[in-house]
Amino acid sequence: MFPPGFYQTNYRALRFREIVRMVGLPKAFSTYFATRFKQPENATWMPGLWNEIECRQEDLSEYIWQGTKPHREEFEKLGFSVCQYSKITRQLNPNLRDTGGIFYLDSSRRYVANLIYHRLYVPATNSVRNIIVIAFTAAFEQGCLSCTNSKNRFDPGDGDQVVQLDSYSVSFVHQQFLSHLQKRQGQPREFPTLESLRTWFDDRQVRKFEERVRRRLFVPMTGKQVEAAKRRLDGPPASRRQSSTRTTVLWLIIIAAVVSLRFLRVPVRERTDTLTYQGQQFKMAKPYATYEDYKDDPNNLDTNELGRIENTMTTAKVPKVFKDRKEFIHTLIFDLKFPGYGLGGLDERPKTDDGSALDVEAIEIPQRDKSRYLVVRESPDHWDLLDDFVASTATNAITHVQLESRILRYYDEHGNLIREQRL
């Protein structure tokens, strides 16, 4: 319906809920106002079909191989195999310094996974930012289910479900993906050949592209705009900045006003290389200007601190009784969850033989491929803690729980018993 070509992202068309997902509620109102004045940018060739982004393994830079090494190792441990390397080459964004990705399929050929790397120059701080995106997807007759750590995503299309997770652990995102799969009816689609995967990918790319063009999220560029963007891309950095400044004066004025207002309300704090958890100080890999910068760095902690963090998380005291589910979740978020790392449940109502309701939640242990699991049971006037343990998320991830004859049994996606606890 819409011709392929260079398109730009039109931030004015972003919905408020999309902005909340990208920047969080505290910044959403000022960001929403600012985007109403922002000009379209980030020109890329669309719809970006398989043969347009496919590349050879050697085409990916050393930055990508170094930055994704631990993630690639996790995919291999989970039994996923590489089926394509990708690289965006037809793009006109002068701040995109490097990009690349890897497509994976699991051994059943039903689960598609993506590992994407972006190296971005941030003019405001004159720094380079590394972004790593992890995603797992299953295709059903009616839409797709995806779990991802990507924040910069638009509302899903009809029938699609996207679960956003705040984690750079491949194993943790995969475990949450399997848990959400338990609620879906029917078997995910199988991709017996590489051609079947390509066809599905291209059809999905075209569908998403056309839906976003109709929403005016993507706007086509004229020939003159493309030529001007190419000149800026090929020109020296100084001329790029000068040209960009002319077109974003109003945007910068608004940002300056918003920042000024924030400084009027909040005392200026120096950057720090530590954060507080359970009353203790833990060193980060380096000082970060913002919490978002810290979260977006997959290697954001001093490796010498990982053992102490794990010990602190696994020995932190948890109440045996909660007055309701709200108090239980509040404890997980504000007392047990480590800043910038994941928290997620099994997204199911575990079966019990007494008709009670169970809630199973997992708290990610940073960079350890482990989670601390807590299981509570609902009573008429309180919630009781039934089980509290640590388990690996790299292999045999827990996806199903049953309570029978006062015995808690935990199973993986294949129905294998991986833990049993008598109450």
C-alpha positions as CSV (number, residue, x, y, z in Angstrom):
1,M,0.0,0.0,0.0
2,F,2.8,2.4,0.9
3,P,5.9,2.6,-1.3
4,P,9.3,1.6,0.2
5,G,11.8,4.4,0.7
6,F,13.3,6.6,3.4
7,Y,11.0,7.5,6.2
8,Q,11.5,9.5,9.4
9,T,10.0,9.0,12.8
10,N,7.4,11.6,13.6
11,Y,7.5,12.1,17.3
12,R,4.4,14.3,17.3
13,A,2.3,11.2,16.6
14,L,3.5,9.4,19.7
15,R,0.7,8.5,22.1
16,F,1.1,9.4,25.8
17,R,1.2,5.8,26.9
18,E,4.0,5.1,24.5
19,I,6.0,8.0,26.0
20,V,5.3,6.7,29.5
21,R,6.8,3.3,28.5
22,M,9.9,5.0,27.0
23,V,10.8,7.5,29.7
24,G,8.7,6.7,32.7
25,L,5.8,8.6,34.2
26,P,7.8,11.3,36.0
27,K,9.2,12.6,32.7
28,A,6.3,11.7,30.5
29,F,4.4,15.0,30.8
30,S,7.3,17.2,29.9
31,T,8.5,14.8,27.2
32,Y,5.0,14.6,25.7
33,F,4.8,18.4,25.5
34,A,8.3,18.6,24.0
35,T,7.5,16.0,21.3
36,R,4.6,18.2,20.0
37,F,7.3,20.6,18.7
38,K,10.0,18.1,17.6
39,Q,10.7,17.6,14.0
40,P,10.8,14.2,12.4
41,E,14.2,12.5,12.4
42,N,16.2,9.2,12.3
43,A,15.7,8.5,8.6
44,T,15.8,4.9,7.7
45,W,14.9,2.8,4.6
46,M,11.6,1.0,5.3
47,P,10.0,-1.5,5.6
48,G,13.4,-3.2,6.2
49,L,12.8,-6.6,4.7
50,W,15.0,-9.7,5.3
51,N,17.2,-9.4,2.2
52,E,17.7,-5.6,2.9
53,I,19.2,-6.1,6.4
54,E,20.9,-9.5,6.0
55,C,24.6,-9.5,6.2
56,R,27.6,-11.8,6.7
57,Q,29.1,-12.6,10.1
58,E,32.2,-10.7,9.3
59,D,30.2,-7.5,8.5
60,L,29.5,-7.0,12.2
61,S,32.0,-4.8,14.0
62,E,34.3,-5.7,16.8
63,Y,32.3,-3.4,19.0
64,I,29.3,-5.7,18.4
65,W,31.2,-8.9,19.1
66,Q,32.6,-7.5,22.4
67,G,29.4,-5.9,23.6
68,T,27.2,-8.9,23.0
69,K,29.6,-11.7,24.0
70,P,27.9,-12.6,27.3
71,H,24.4,-12.4,25.7
72,R,25.4,-14.7,22.8
73,E,26.8,-17.2,25.3
74,E,23.4,-17.2,27.1
75,F,21.5,-17.8,23.9
76,E,23.8,-20.8,23.2
77,K,23.2,-22.2,26.7
78,L,19.4,-22.0,26.1
79,G,19.7,-24.0,22.9
80,F,19.2,-21.3,20.4
81,S,21.0,-21.3,17.0
82,V,21.9,-18.4,14.8
83,C,19.8,-18.2,11.6
84,Q,20.7,-14.7,10.3
85,Y,23.1,-11.8,10.9
86,S,21.6,-8.3,10.2
87,K,22.9,-4.8,9.7
88,I,21.0,-1.6,8.9
89,T,23.0,0.0,6.1
90,R,20.5,2.3,4.4
91,Q,20.0,4.9,7.2
92,L,20.7,8.6,7.4
93,N,21.0,9.2,11.1
94,P,24.4,10.8,11.7
95,N,24.3,9.8,15.4
96,L,24.0,6.1,14.7
97,R,27.6,5.1,14.8
98,D,27.2,1.3,14.6
99,T,24.4,-1.2,14.5
100,G,23.9,-5.0,14.0
101,G,21.8,-7.9,15.1
102,I,21.5,-11.7,15.3
103,F,18.4,-13.7,14.6
104,Y,18.0,-17.0,16.6
105,L,15.7,-20.0,16.5
106,D,15.3,-22.5,19.3
107,S,15.6,-26.3,18.8
108,S,11.8,-26.7,18.3
109,R,12.0,-23.9,15.6
110,R,8.9,-22.2,17.2
111,Y,10.6,-19.4,19.2
112,V,12.3,-16.6,17.4
113,A,14.8,-14.5,19.3
114,N,16.7,-11.2,18.5
115,L,19.8,-9.7,19.9
116,I,20.3,-6.2,18.6
117,Y,23.2,-3.8,19.2
118,H,23.1,0.0,18.6
119,R,26.0,2.4,19.2
120,L,24.6,5.9,19.4
121,Y,26.3,9.3,19.8
122,V,24.5,11.5,22.2
123,P,25.2,15.2,21.3
124,A,23.8,16.6,24.5
125,T,26.5,14.9,26.6
126,N,29.1,14.4,23.8
127,S,29.2,10.7,24.7
128,V,28.6,7.3,23.0
129,R,25.8,5.1,24.3
130,N,25.6,1.3,23.8
131,I,22.1,-0.1,23.6
132,I,21.4,-3.9,23.6
133,V,18.0,-5.2,22.8
134,I,16.9,-8.7,23.7
135,A,13.6,-10.1,22.4
136,F,11.8,-13.5,22.2
137,T,8.7,-14.0,20.0
138,A,6.2,-16.7,19.3
139,A,3.8,-16.4,16.4
140,F,0.2,-17.7,16.8
141,E,-2.8,-17.9,14.5
142,Q,-4.0,-14.7,16.1
143,G,-1.1,-12.3,16.6
144,C,2.3,-12.7,18.3
145,L,3.6,-12.8,21.9
146,S,6.9,-11.0,22.5
147,C,9.0,-10.4,25.6
148,T,11.7,-7.7,25.3
149,N,13.8,-5.2,27.2
150,S,13.4,-2.6,24.6
151,K,11.8,0.7,25.8
152,N,11.7,2.5,22.5
153,R,8.8,0.6,21.0
154,F,5.4,1.7,19.7
155,D,2.0,0.3,20.7
156,P,1.7,-3.3,19.4
157,G,-0.6,-4.0,16.5
158,D,-4.0,-5.8,16.6
159,G,-3.6,-9.3,18.2
160,D,0.0,-8.7,19.3
161,Q,1.1,-8.8,22.9
162,V,4.4,-7.2,24.0
163,V,5.7,-7.7,27.5
164,Q,8.4,-5.1,28.4
165,L,11.0,-6.2,31.0
166,D,13.7,-4.2,32.7
167,S,16.6,-6.6,32.3
168,Y,19.6,-7.3,30.2
169,S,19.7,-11.0,31.2
170,V,18.8,-13.2,28.2
171,S,17.9,-16.0,30.6
172,F,15.6,-13.9,32.7
173,V,13.8,-12.5,29.7
174,H,13.5,-16.0,28.3
175,Q,12.1,-17.3,31.6
176,Q,9.4,-14.6,31.6
177,F,8.7,-15.3,27.9
178,L,8.0,-19.0,28.7
179,S,5.8,-18.1,31.6
180,H,3.6,-15.8,29.5
181,L,3.4,-18.6,26.9
182,Q,1.5,-20.7,29.4
183,K,-1.5,-18.4,29.1
184,R,-1.7,-18.6,25.3
185,Q,-4.1,-21.0,23.6
186,G,-2.7,-23.2,20.8
187,Q,0.7,-24.1,19.6
188,P,3.1,-21.4,18.3
189,R,3.9,-21.5,14.6
190,E,6.8,-23.7,13.5
191,F,9.4,-22.5,11.0
192,P,10.7,-25.7,9.4
193,T,12.8,-23.8,6.8
194,L,14.7,-20.6,6.7
195,E,12.4,-19.5,3.8
196,S,9.3,-19.9,6.0
197,L,11.0,-17.7,8.6
198,R,11.9,-15.1,6.0
199,T,8.3,-15.0,4.7
200,W,6.8,-14.5,8.2
201,F,9.4,-11.8,9.0
202,D,8.7,-9.9,5.8
203,D,4.9,-10.1,6.2
204,R,5.2,-8.9,9.7
205,Q,7.5,-6.0,8.8
206,V,5.2,-4.8,6.1
207,R,2.1,-5.0,8.4
208,K,3.8,-3.0,11.1
209,F,5.2,-0.5,8.6
210,E,1.9,0.2,7.0
211,E,0.1,0.5,10.4
212,R,2.6,3.1,11.6
213,V,2.5,5.0,8.3
214,R,-1.2,5.2,8.7
215,R,-0.7,6.6,12.2
216,R,1.8,9.1,10.8
217,L,4.5,7.7,13.1
218,F,6.6,7.2,10.0
219,V,6.5,10.0,7.4
220,P,8.0,9.7,3.9
221,M,11.0,11.9,2.9
222,T,11.1,13.8,-0.4
223,G,14.0,13.4,-2.8
224,K,15.4,16.8,-1.7
225,Q,15.2,15.8,2.0
226,V,17.0,12.6,1.3
227,E,19.8,14.4,-0.6
228,A,20.2,17.0,2.2
229,A,20.4,14.2,4.8
230,K,23.0,12.4,2.8
231,R,25.1,15.6,2.6
232,R,24.9,16.0,6.3
233,L,25.8,12.3,6.8
234,D,28.9,12.6,4.6
235,G,30.0,16.0,5.8
236,P,32.3,16.7,8.8
237,P,30.9,16.5,12.3
238,A,31.0,20.2,12.7
239,S,28.8,20.9,9.7
240,R,26.4,18.2,10.9
241,R,26.0,19.8,14.2
242,Q,25.6,23.3,12.7
243,S,22.9,22.1,10.3
244,S,21.1,20.2,13.0
245,T,21.1,23.2,15.3
246,R,19.2,25.3,12.8
247,T,16.4,22.9,12.6
248,T,16.1,22.2,16.3
249,V,16.3,25.6,18.0
250,L,12.8,25.5,19.3
251,W,13.3,21.9,20.6
252,L,16.4,22.9,22.5
253,I,14.7,26.0,24.0
254,I,11.9,23.7,25.3
255,I,14.4,21.2,26.8
256,A,16.3,24.0,28.4
257,A,13.1,25.3,30.0
258,V,12.1,21.9,31.3
259,V,15.6,21.3,32.7
260,S,15.6,24.7,34.4
261,L,12.3,24.0,36.1
262,R,13.6,20.7,37.4
263,F,16.7,22.4,38.8
264,L,14.5,24.8,40.6
265,R,12.8,22.0,42.4
266,V,15.6,19.5,42.8
267,P,19.1,20.2,44.3
268,V,21.9,19.6,41.9
269,R,23.8,16.4,42.7
270,E,27.2,15.3,41.5
271,R,27.6,12.0,39.6
272,T,28.2,9.1,41.8
273,D,29.6,5.6,41.1
274,T,27.7,3.9,43.9
275,L,24.1,3.0,44.6
276,T,22.2,1.9,47.8
277,Y,20.5,-1.5,48.2
278,Q,19.4,-3.0,51.5
279,G,21.2,-0.2,53.4
280,Q,24.5,-1.0,51.7
281,Q,26.6,0.8,49.1
282,F,27.5,-1.0,45.9
283,K,29.9,0.2,43.3
284,M,28.7,0.7,39.7
285,A,31.0,0.1,36.7
286,K,31.4,3.9,36.4
287,P,29.5,7.1,37.3
288,Y,26.3,7.7,35.3
289,A,24.6,11.0,34.6
290,T,21.1,9.5,34.9
291,Y,19.4,6.4,36.2
292,E,18.3,5.7,32.6
293,D,22.0,5.7,31.5
294,Y,22.7,3.2,34.3
295,K,19.8,0.9,33.3
296,D,20.7,1.0,29.6
297,D,24.3,-0.3,30.2
298,P,24.2,-4.1,30.4
299,N,27.6,-4.1,32.3
300,N,26.6,-1.4,34.8
301,L,28.0,-3.0,37.9
302,D,31.5,-3.4,39.2
303,T,32.2,-7.1,38.6
304,N,33.9,-7.4,42.0
305,E,30.6,-6.5,43.6
306,L,28.5,-9.2,42.0
307,G,29.2,-11.9,44.7
308,R,28.3,-9.5,47.5
309,I,25.1,-8.4,45.6
310,E,24.0,-12.0,45.2
311,N,24.7,-12.7,48.9
312,T,22.8,-9.6,50.0
313,M,19.8,-10.4,47.7
314,T,19.5,-14.1,48.7
315,T,19.8,-13.4,52.5
316,A,17.5,-10.4,52.7
317,K,14.8,-11.0,55.2
318,V,11.2,-11.4,53.9
319,P,8.0,-11.3,56.1
320,K,6.2,-14.6,56.5
321,V,2.8,-12.9,56.3
322,F,1.5,-10.0,54.2
323,K,-1.8,-8.3,54.7
324,D,-2.6,-8.4,51.0
325,R,-1.1,-8.8,47.5
326,K,-0.4,-5.0,47.4
327,E,1.9,-5.3,50.4
328,F,3.6,-8.3,48.9
329,I,4.4,-6.6,45.6
330,H,5.5,-3.4,47.4
331,T,8.0,-5.5,49.3
332,L,9.4,-7.0,46.1
333,I,9.7,-3.7,44.3
334,F,11.1,-1.5,47.1
335,D,12.9,-4.0,49.3
336,L,14.1,-7.0,47.2
337,K,14.4,-5.9,43.6
338,F,17.9,-4.7,42.8
339,P,17.9,-1.2,41.1
340,G,17.8,-1.5,37.3
341,Y,17.2,-5.3,37.2
342,G,14.1,-7.4,36.6
343,L,11.1,-8.6,38.5
344,G,8.4,-10.8,37.0
345,G,5.8,-13.4,37.8
346,L,4.8,-16.7,36.2
347,D,1.7,-14.9,34.8
348,E,-0.6,-17.8,35.7
349,R,-2.8,-18.9,38.5
350,P,-1.0,-22.0,39.8
351,K,-3.2,-25.0,40.5
352,T,-4.0,-25.9,44.1
353,D,-6.0,-28.8,45.4
354,D,-7.7,-26.6,48.1
355,G,-8.9,-23.9,45.7
356,S,-6.6,-21.2,47.1
357,A,-4.7,-18.7,44.9
358,L,-0.9,-18.7,44.6
359,D,1.3,-15.9,43.4
360,V,4.8,-16.8,42.2
361,E,7.3,-14.0,41.6
362,A,11.0,-14.0,40.5
363,I,13.5,-11.3,41.3
364,E,16.6,-11.3,39.0
365,I,20.0,-11.6,40.6
366,P,22.2,-9.2,38.6
367,Q,24.5,-10.9,36.0
368,R,24.3,-14.4,37.7
369,D,21.6,-16.2,35.5
370,K,19.7,-16.7,38.8
371,S,16.5,-15.5,40.3
372,R,15.1,-15.5,43.9
373,Y,11.6,-17.0,43.8
374,L,8.9,-16.2,46.3
375,V,5.6,-18.1,46.5
376,V,2.6,-16.8,48.5
377,R,-0.9,-18.2,49.1
378,E,-4.0,-16.0,49.5
379,S,-6.1,-16.4,52.6
380,P,-9.3,-14.5,53.4
381,D,-7.5,-11.8,55.5
382,H,-3.8,-12.3,54.7
383,W,-1.2,-13.7,52.3
384,D,1.2,-16.4,53.6
385,L,4.8,-17.0,52.3
386,L,5.0,-20.7,51.3
387,D,8.4,-20.9,49.6
388,D,11.5,-18.9,49.1
389,F,14.4,-20.2,47.1
390,V,17.0,-19.4,44.4
391,A,17.1,-21.2,41.0
392,S,18.9,-20.9,37.7
393,T,17.2,-19.1,34.8
394,A,19.7,-20.3,32.3
395,T,18.4,-23.9,32.2
396,N,15.2,-25.5,33.2
397,A,13.4,-22.2,33.8
398,I,10.3,-22.5,36.0
399,T,7.1,-22.0,34.0
400,H,4.5,-23.9,36.0
401,V,3.6,-24.6,39.7
402,Q,1.2,-27.0,41.4
403,L,0.2,-27.4,45.0
404,E,-1.1,-30.9,45.8
405,S,-1.3,-32.7,49.2
406,R,0.7,-30.0,50.8
407,I,3.5,-30.4,48.3
408,L,4.7,-27.6,46.0
409,R,5.9,-28.9,42.6
410,Y,7.7,-26.8,40.0
411,Y,8.0,-27.7,36.4
412,D,9.7,-26.4,33.3
413,E,8.1,-25.8,29.9
414,H,8.4,-29.5,29.0
415,G,6.6,-30.7,32.1
416,N,9.8,-31.9,33.8
417,L,9.8,-31.7,37.6
418,I,12.7,-29.4,38.7
419,R,11.8,-28.7,42.4
420,E,9.6,-30.2,45.1
421,Q,8.9,-28.6,48.4
422,R,6.8,-30.2,51.2
423,L,4.9,-27.6,53.3
